[in-house]
Amino acid sequence: MTPDLTDQQRQALHETNDAGPVTIVDPATHTQYVLVRADVFQELQHWARDLEPPDAYPLVDRIMTEDDANDPLLASYQGEALPREPA
């Protein structure tokens, strides 16, 4: 099944110069989805297939750093640092 774009989705894509990504939300489930052009999606799939896990480490570190910086509860669930064993 290939649904047609709504006018609102078309406008959102146009505002990003059709490059996306555009996040859309299912109002019934509040699940988020991302719209991107098919050629962009295919390029991402190709890139992801060729990615070796260690290649992703810097990206994961950056994303986690950004996420931690915006988390108002981070300190509350990090708790006290565990004492280190003598070397």
NULONU-445336 format. One record per residue: x, y, z of N, C-alpha, C, O in turn; residue number from 1. Coordinates in steps of 0.2 Angstrom, whole numbers, padded with zeros to 4 digits. Each point is the difference from the previous one (the first is absolute). Layout:
BEGIN
PT   n.c1   n.c2   n.c3  ca.c1  ca.c2  ca.c3   c.c1   c.c2   c.c3   o.c1   o.c2   o.c3  resi
PT      X      Y      Z      X      Y      Z      X      Y      Z      X      Y      Z   NUM
...
This chain:
BEGIN
PT   n.c1   n.c2   n.c3  ca.c1  ca.c2  ca.c3   c.c1   c.c2   c.c3   o.c1   o.c2   o.c3  resi
PT   0004  -0006   0000  -0004   0006   0000   0004   0006   0000   0005   0001   0004     1
PT  -0006   0004  -0008   0004   0006  -0001  -0005   0006   0001  -0003   0002  -0005     2
PT   0002   0001   0011  -0005   0005   0001   0003   0006  -0003   0006   0001  -0001     3
PT  -0011   0004  -0001   0002   0006  -0003   0002   0005   0006  -0003   0000   0005     4
PT   0007   0005  -0007   0002   0005   0005  -0006   0005   0001  -0004   0001  -0004     5
PT   0003   0001   0011  -0005   0005   0001   0003   0007  -0002   0006   0000  -0001     6
PT  -0011   0005   0001   0003   0006  -0002   0005   0003   0005   0005   0003  -0001     7
PT  -0007  -0005   0008   0004   0002   0005   0007  -0003   0000   0005   0003   0001     8
PT  -0004  -0009  -0003   0006  -0004  -0001   0004   0003  -0006   0006   0001   0001     9
PT  -0010   0001  -0006   0004   0002  -0006   0003   0007   0002   0005   0002  -0003    10
PT  -0009   0002   0006   0003   0007   0002   0006  -0001   0005   0005   0004  -0001    11
PT  -0005  -0008   0005   0005  -0001   0005   0006  -0003  -0004   0006   0003   0001    12
PT  -0006  -0007  -0006   0005  -0002  -0004   0003   0006  -0004   0006   0000  -0001    13
PT  -0011   0004  -0002   0002   0005  -0004   0004   0005   0004   0005   0003  -0002    14
PT  -0007  -0002   0008   0004   0005   0005   0007  -0003   0001   0004   0004   0002    15
PT  -0003  -0010  -0002   0007  -0003   0001   0003  -0001  -0007   0005  -0004  -0001    16
PT  -0007   0007  -0004   0002  -0001  -0007   0000  -0007  -0002   0005  -0002  -0004    17
PT  -0010  -0002   0006  -0001  -0007  -0002   0006  -0004   0002   0000  -0006  -0002    18
PT   0004   0008   0006   0005  -0004   0002  -0001  -0004   0007   0002  -0005   0002    19
PT  -0007   0008   0002  -0002  -0003   0006   0005   0001   0005   0005   0003  -0001    20
PT  -0005  -0007   0006  -0005  -0004   0002  -0006   0004   0003   0001   0005   0003    21
PT  -0007  -0008  -0003  -0006   0004   0003  -0003  -0006   0004  -0001  -0005  -0002    22
PT   0000   0007   0009  -0003  -0004   0004  -0007   0001   0000  -0003   0005   0001    23
PT  -0001  -0011  -0001  -0007   0000   0000  -0002  -0004   0006   0003  -0005   0002    24
PT  -0009   0006   0001  -0002  -0003   0006  -0007  -0003  -0002  -0005   0003  -0002    25
PT   0004  -0010   0004  -0006  -0003   0000  -0005   0002   0006   0002  -0001   0005    26
PT  -0007   0005  -0006  -0004   0003   0005  -0003  -0006   0005  -0001   0002   0006    27
PT   0000  -0007  -0009  -0003  -0006   0004   0004  -0003   0005  -0001  -0002   0005    28
PT   0008   0001  -0007   0005  -0003   0004   0005   0004   0002   0004  -0002   0005    29
PT  -0003   0008  -0008   0005   0005   0002   0007  -0003  -0002   0005   0002   0002    30
PT  -0005  -0007  -0007   0006  -0003  -0002   0003   0005  -0006  -0004   0003  -0004    31
PT   0010  -0001   0005   0003   0004  -0005   0003  -0004  -0006   0003  -0005   0001    32
PT  -0003   0008  -0007   0003  -0002  -0006   0004   0005  -0003  -0001   0006   0001    33
PT   0005  -0008  -0006   0004   0005  -0003  -0001  -0001  -0008   0001  -0005  -0003    34
PT  -0002   0011   0000  -0001   0000  -0007   0007   0002  -0003   0002   0006   0001    35
PT   0000  -0009  -0006   0006   0002  -0004  -0001  -0003  -0007  -0004  -0004  -0001    36
PT   0007   0008  -0004   0000  -0002  -0007   0003  -0007   0000   0004  -0002   0003    37
PT  -0007  -0002  -0008   0002  -0007  -0001   0008   0000  -0001   0003  -0005   0002    38
PT   0000   0009  -0007   0007   0000  -0001   0004   0001   0006   0005  -0003   0001    39
PT  -0007   0008   0004   0003   0001   0006   0000  -0006   0004   0005  -0002   0003    40
PT  -0011  -0002  -0002   0000  -0006   0004   0004  -0005  -0003   0003  -0004   0004    41
PT  -0003   0003  -0011   0005  -0005  -0003   0007   0001   0002   0004  -0005   0001    42
PT  -0002   0011  -0001   0007   0002   0001   0001  -0001   0008   0006  -0003   0001    43
PT  -0010   0004   0003   0001  -0002   0007   0000  -0007   0001   0004  -0002   0004    44
PT  -0008  -0002  -0007   0000  -0007   0000   0007  -0003  -0002   0003  -0004   0003    45
PT  -0001   0007  -0009   0007  -0002  -0002   0005   0001   0004   0005  -0004   0002    46
PT  -0005   0010   0001   0005   0002   0005   0000  -0004   0006   0005  -0002   0003    47
PT  -0011   0000   0000  -0001  -0004   0006   0003  -0007  -0001   0003  -0003   0004    48
PT  -0004   0001  -0010   0002  -0007  -0002   0008  -0001   0001   0002  -0005   0002    49
PT   0001   0011  -0005   0007   0000   0000   0004   0002   0007   0006   0000   0000    50
PT  -0010   0002   0004   0002   0002   0007   0003  -0005   0004  -0004  -0005   0002    51
PT   0010   0006   0000   0003  -0005   0005  -0002   0003   0007   0000   0006   0001    52
PT  -0002  -0010   0004  -0002   0003   0007   0005   0005   0003  -0002   0005   0002    53
PT   0009  -0006  -0003   0004   0005   0003   0000   0007  -0003   0001   0005   0003    54
PT  -0003  -0005  -0010  -0001   0006  -0003  -0006   0004   0003   0000   0006  -0001    55
PT  -0005  -0009   0004  -0005   0004   0003   0001   0002   0007  -0004   0004   0002    56
PT   0009  -0006   0001   0002   0002   0007   0000   0008   0001  -0003   0003   0004    57
PT   0006   0001  -0009   0000   0007   0001  -0007   0003   0000  -0002   0005   0003    58
PT  -0002  -0008  -0008  -0007   0003  -0001  -0004  -0002   0007  -0004   0005   0002    59
PT   0005  -0011   0000  -0004  -0002   0006   0002   0005   0006  -0004   0002   0004    60
PT   0011  -0001  -0003   0002   0004   0005  -0003   0007   0000  -0002   0003   0005    61
PT   0002   0000  -0011  -0003   0007  -0001  -0007   0000   0001  -0003   0005   0004    62
PT  -0001  -0010  -0006  -0007   0000   0001  -0002  -0001   0008  -0004   0003   0002    63
PT   0008  -0007   0001  -0001  -0001   0007   0002   0006   0004  -0003   0002   0005    64
PT   0008   0002  -0007   0002   0006   0003  -0005   0005   0000  -0002   0003   0004    65
PT  -0001  -0002  -0010  -0006   0004  -0002  -0006  -0002   0005  -0003   0005   0002    66
PT   0002  -0011  -0002  -0006  -0003   0003   0001   0002   0008  -0005   0002   0003    67
PT   0011  -0004   0000   0001   0001   0007   0000   0008   0001  -0003   0002   0006    68
PT   0005   0002  -0010   0000   0007   0001  -0007   0003   0001  -0001   0005   0003    69
PT  -0004  -0008  -0006  -0007   0002   0000  -0004  -0004   0004  -0006   0000   0000    70
PT   0009  -0004   0005  -0004  -0004   0004   0000   0003   0007   0005  -0001   0004    71
PT  -0011   0003  -0002   0000   0004   0007   0000  -0005   0006   0002   0002   0005    72
PT  -0003  -0009  -0007   0001  -0005   0006   0006  -0004   0000   0001  -0005   0004    73
PT   0004   0007  -0009   0006  -0004   0000   0003  -0001   0007   0002  -0006   0001    74
PT  -0001   0011   0002   0004  -0001   0007  -0004  -0004   0005   0003  -0004   0004    75
PT  -0010   0004  -0005  -0004  -0004   0005   0001  -0008  -0001   0000  -0004   0004    76
PT   0001   0002  -0010   0001  -0007  -0002   0007  -0002  -0001   0001  -0006  -0001    77
PT   0004   0010   0002   0007  -0002  -0001   0002  -0002   0007   0004  -0004   0001    78
PT  -0007   0007   0004   0002  -0001   0007   0007   0001   0002   0003   0004  -0004    79
PT  -0001  -0006   0010   0007   0001   0002   0005  -0005  -0004  -0002  -0005  -0002    80
PT   0007   0008   0000   0005  -0004  -0003   0003  -0005   0004   0001   0001   0006    81
PT   0000  -0007  -0009   0002  -0006   0004   0008   0001   0002   0004   0003  -0005    82
PT  -0002  -0005   0011   0007   0001   0001   0004  -0004  -0005  -0002  -0006  -0002    83
PT   0008   0008   0000   0005  -0004  -0004   0004  -0004   0004   0002   0001   0006    84
PT  -0001  -0007  -0009   0005  -0005   0003   0007   0003  -0001   0002   0003  -0005    85
PT   0002  -0004   0010   0007   0002  -0001   0004  -0003  -0006  -0002  -0006  -0001    86
PT   0006   0009  -0003   0003  -0003  -0006   0006  -0004   0002   0003  -0003  -0004    87
